[in-house]
């Protein structure tokens, strides 16, 4: 593993080198997820809001194509959508 030593700017800005931005998918204007750890922080590229909107639209379209009737109360009790979002 390679360790990098980066310097913070006046307002806490940190420049992520181009090589790392390209490798891990950090793009200008995109969100960065910050995960707090005991020994520091972990930076992860966040999902673009437009990508999430497109995902949900396609998901809704797919669900509508599967079934045209609305579920009855209690009918979806045993269904979990967690796997859909992994």
C-alpha positions in Angstrom: 0.0 0.0 0.0 1.2 3.5 -0.9 0.8 6.3 1.7 0.3 9.8 0.5 1.0 13.0 2.5 -1.4 15.7 1.5 -1.6 19.3 2.9 -4.9 20.9 3.9 -5.7 24.4 2.5 -6.7 27.4 4.5 -10.4 26.5 4.7 -9.9 22.7 5.1 -9.8 21.9 1.4 -7.9 18.8 0.4 -6.8 18.2 -3.1 -7.2 14.6 -4.2 -4.6 13.8 -6.9 -5.9 13.2 -10.4 -4.7 9.6 -10.5 -6.7 8.8 -7.4 -9.8 10.7 -8.6 -9.8 8.8 -11.9 -9.2 5.4 -10.2 -12.0 5.8 -7.7 -14.5 7.8 -9.7 -14.4 11.1 -7.9 -15.7 13.7 -10.4 -16.1 17.5 -10.2 -19.4 18.4 -8.6 -20.1 14.9 -7.4 -20.8 14.0 -3.8 -18.2 12.5 -1.5 -19.2 10.2 1.3 -17.2 10.5 4.5 -17.1 7.5 6.8 -15.9 8.1 10.3 -13.4 5.5 11.6 -11.6 5.1 14.9 -8.2 5.8 13.3 -9.4 8.5 10.8 -11.8 9.0 8.0 -12.6 7.1 4.8 -13.6 9.0 1.7 -15.9 7.3 -0.9 -17.4 8.6 -4.1 -21.1 9.2 -3.7 -23.8 8.4 -6.2 -24.7 11.1 -8.6 -28.3 12.3 -7.9 -29.1 11.9 -11.6 -27.9 8.3 -11.6 -30.1 7.6 -8.5 -33.1 9.2 -10.2 -32.6 7.1 -13.3 -32.3 4.0 -11.2 -35.5 4.7 -9.3 -37.4 5.5 -12.5 -36.3 2.3 -14.2 -37.1 0.3 -11.0 -40.6 1.8 -10.8 -41.1 1.1 -14.5 -40.0 -2.5 -14.0 -42.3 -3.0 -11.0 -45.3 -1.6 -12.9 -44.6 -3.9 -15.8 -44.7 -6.9 -13.5 -48.1 -6.3 -12.0 -50.9 -3.8 -12.9 -53.0 -4.3 -9.8 -52.3 -2.5 -6.5 -51.4 -4.7 -3.5 -54.0 -5.2 -0.8 -53.3 -4.1 2.8 -50.9 -6.6 4.4 -50.1 -8.3 1.1 -46.5 -7.0 1.0 -45.7 -7.8 4.7 -43.1 -10.4 4.0 -41.4 -8.6 1.1 -38.0 -6.9 1.6 -36.6 -4.4 -0.9 -33.1 -4.3 0.8 -31.6 -6.6 -1.9 -32.8 -4.1 -4.6 -30.5 -1.4 -3.3 -27.2 -3.3 -2.8 
